[in-house]
């Protein structure tokens, strides 16, 4: 099995896909496609958004309409972008737990969405 080209862990991919009714192969492909799109914009994210660095992942805290714009750019269905958004949020929470900063990370989720880049 090849290493995915996105920073979302396998368990999270499974959970996010199940909650959004997207199969594992579909979500894995979506995450790779979206990650490529996001990575092309990394420089813009660095200038515009707050950044939280974790050991293997960098999170940019973006506005609430971010995922809708990504969906429009990539012509994704609502359930597809919902699964991608959920995956990024759950990975953010997992890193918050690992760093013993979950309360801080949860507070950030009240007003912004995380974009995970590896």
Secondary structure, DSSP 8 states (H G I E B T S, - for coil): ----SSS--HHHHHHHHHHHT--HHHHHHHHHHHHHHHHTTHHHHHHHSEEEE-SS-EEEEE-TTHHHHHHHHHT--HHHHHHHHHHHHHHHHHHHHHTT-HHHHHHHHTT-EEEEE-
